Amino acid sequence: MSDLAFAGVAAQADKVRRKDVSARELTELYLARAEAHSELGAYLHLEPEGALTRAGAIDRALAEGGDPGPLAGVPIALKDILVTEGMTTTAGSKILDGWVPPYDGTAVERLRRAGAVILGKLNMDEFAMGSSGENSSRAVCKNPWDPQRVPGGSSGGSAAAVAAGLCAASLGTDTGGSIRQPASFCGIVGLRPTYGRVSRYGVVAFASSFDQVGPLARTTEDAALLLETIAGPDPRDATSIDAPVPRYRDALNGGAKGLTIGIPDEFSAEHLGTGFDPEVERAVDEARRVLEREGAAVRSISLPHSRYALPTYYLLAPAEASSNLARYDGVRYGRRDAEPGAGLGAVYGETRGRNFGPEVKRRIMLGTYALRSGYYDAYYLKAQKVRSLIARDFARAFEDVDLVLSPTAPTPAFPIGSRADSPLDMYMADVLTLSCNLAGLPGISVPCGFTQNGLPIGMQMLAPALGEETLLRAASAYERASGIAGARPPEVFHG
Ligand code: GLN
């Protein structure tokens, strides 16, 4: 049965439709696995009753000859930043403890409509601020390949759960790299769509001009299938792109032939201020050669402003966060745990003081500072201008190449606690993913090998806006040629 847990979305949907396995059996399998491996810290909340009821309804619909949708009976789990009707949603924060939303976000609603079974909610850095999962207010999530190490962040639970076979696939969000980086640390595929490709309605806001929902999955096929389910215009999100949704799975067999891949000159230690692990460099170089053998042309390109991506992002994202998080004022959300009669001020102070973790407070302070009227021009406005320059670099590069290729992160998963005291070291984990978000582009991380210690390594590819098909085409060509996909973490998760 455990093989089935690693079979992936497309294969499971087929089996359910052919009645080789029932939605209920599949759901029971994952619920049991999630319970058995709870020490991993991947789930914040499991919803067994809801999931089994839903699975039963799908089995009945199938028995009656109905078509419950392309994801019928496939158990999916969600980063706890996605708003779910009747199911607790905390964004990894104590301030949202006990909040049970009265509605589904658009991506969630579309998954359900396609027949998916929602198993529960996955661990994450508080309000998606983090690169390791350690900023969760609940529990530290561990990396299934090495439980002494982080799964990456902020969608750490989403990546760990898929890697360990605790759900068929998951959704995460990527504001600065939070889908791609944990996918690379956990040896799975993570796809950040173009800004606006997936609706942000019902996604707890972090930095609204960057946030984007996307799939974490075992294969490019699964990522394509999930993306075509959740993507598309939404009248409830004015920033969602009004463009038809292609059948992304059709892009998978295009092959690498005819594609031109750009390698940025500036993705170097001198330029970015951080070294690359030699094993990561070697694996990504080898992956590039595989794509060349498959017929892709490779050339170097220039992204001259990439060295400013990190400071620009860490100014703009906190600025947006400081505004978005003002709603958690202790009146509308959060625990009202002050003494009765202590007055609103006490409630306010209590909630503020006790319920945001240190990284969230740091971001609110940074953001508020950057937006102060006296400093606005020097920081926020300047950063917006640099954001435009970064976007322009990409626009120029994409006149000559179809894709940009690099490692997803400079290193493999690092030990839990090793960067917790140094925010700047932590931020460096995103140095290769942030430019994509600043420019609003789509990006993918695909597994491209392992270190000698058996830690997964990820390769990142970026494309022009709405270039998801090109990403999937190249990633799938690489996946087939390399045979590195859907690898399973050590024994303990097999049973
Ligand atoms: N690690 C980055 C941050 O902390 C990106 C997070 C994300 O993409 N949600 O802001």
Residues whose N, C-alpha, C, O or C-beta is under 5 A from the ligand:
A	BS01	LIG	A128 M129 G130 S131 G153 S154 T173 D174 T175 G176 G177 S178 D430
